[in-house]
Amino acid sequence: MYGKGSIESCRLGWILAQRSTSLAALRIALEGAAEAEATTELLDIKKLALPMYDPAAKNPPEAVIRMCDAVYQANGLIWSSPCATATRHT
């Protein structure tokens, strides 16, 4: 079990929508992690503008390197993804 202040970093996931309950929940989780003295960072997929994977690419873009470094350095991750509630099968 981690004690207070023992988590070096906690990197958190992404949401695409402008207004999102998933993003709101993620921000609440960030606040809770910060209250526990964890270092936090919200990785926003819109701001990162990650490219599609290209196996022929020799050098990954800076955004990809930044995300990979953040995930590698993290002691924990919280991922948030929207639920597709508007889709129905008829």
C-alpha positions as CSV (number, residue, x, y, z in Angstrom):
1,M,0.0,0.0,0.0
2,Y,1.3,3.5,-0.9
3,G,1.6,6.0,1.9
4,K,0.9,9.7,1.5
5,G,3.3,11.4,-0.9
6,S,4.8,8.1,-2.1
7,I,3.3,8.1,-5.6
8,E,5.7,9.9,-7.8
9,S,3.3,10.4,-10.7
10,C,-0.2,9.5,-11.8
11,R,-0.9,10.2,-15.5
12,L,-4.5,10.3,-16.6
13,G,-6.3,9.5,-19.9
14,W,-8.4,11.3,-22.5
15,I,-11.8,12.3,-23.8
16,L,-12.9,13.6,-27.2
17,A,-16.1,15.4,-26.5
18,Q,-16.3,19.1,-25.6
19,R,-18.7,18.5,-22.7
20,S,-18.2,15.2,-21.1
21,T,-19.2,13.5,-17.8
22,S,-16.2,11.2,-18.4
23,L,-13.9,14.2,-18.4
24,A,-15.6,15.7,-15.4
25,A,-15.1,12.4,-13.5
26,L,-11.5,12.3,-14.6
27,R,-10.8,15.8,-13.3
28,I,-12.4,14.8,-9.9
29,A,-10.0,11.8,-9.9
30,L,-7.1,14.1,-10.6
31,E,-8.1,16.4,-7.7
32,G,-8.3,13.3,-5.4
33,A,-4.9,12.1,-6.5
34,A,-3.4,15.6,-6.0
35,E,-4.9,15.7,-2.5
36,A,-3.0,12.5,-1.8
37,E,0.1,14.4,-2.9
38,A,0.5,12.5,-6.2
39,T,2.0,14.4,-9.1
40,T,-0.7,14.4,-11.8
41,E,-1.1,15.1,-15.5
42,L,-4.1,15.0,-17.8
43,L,-3.2,13.7,-21.2
44,D,-5.8,15.3,-23.6
45,I,-6.0,13.4,-26.9
46,K,-7.3,16.5,-28.7
47,K,-4.3,18.5,-27.6
48,L,-1.8,15.7,-28.2
49,A,-3.2,15.3,-31.8
50,L,-1.8,11.7,-32.0
51,P,-1.3,10.4,-35.5
52,M,-2.5,7.1,-36.8
53,Y,0.1,4.3,-36.3
54,D,2.5,4.0,-39.3
55,P,4.8,1.0,-39.1
56,A,7.0,2.6,-41.8
57,A,7.6,5.8,-39.8
58,K,11.3,6.1,-38.7
59,N,10.8,8.8,-36.0
60,P,7.7,9.2,-33.9
61,P,6.2,12.7,-33.5
62,E,6.9,14.6,-30.4
63,A,3.4,14.1,-29.1
64,V,3.8,10.3,-29.2
65,I,7.2,10.5,-27.4
66,R,5.6,12.8,-24.7
67,M,2.7,10.4,-24.1
68,C,5.0,7.3,-24.1
69,D,7.4,9.0,-21.6
70,A,4.5,10.0,-19.3
71,V,3.0,6.5,-19.3
72,Y,6.5,5.0,-18.7
73,Q,7.2,7.2,-15.8
74,A,3.8,6.8,-14.1
75,N,3.3,4.7,-11.0
76,G,-0.4,4.5,-11.9
77,L,-2.8,5.3,-14.7
78,I,-6.5,6.2,-14.6
79,W,-8.1,5.9,-18.0
80,S,-11.5,7.5,-18.8
81,S,-13.5,6.6,-21.9
82,P,-16.9,7.8,-22.9
83,C,-19.7,5.3,-23.0
84,A,-21.6,5.2,-26.3
85,T,-25.1,5.4,-24.8
86,A,-26.7,7.0,-27.8
87,T,-26.2,4.0,-30.0
88,R,-29.0,1.4,-30.1
89,H,-29.7,-1.7,-32.0
90,T,-33.2,-1.8,-33.5
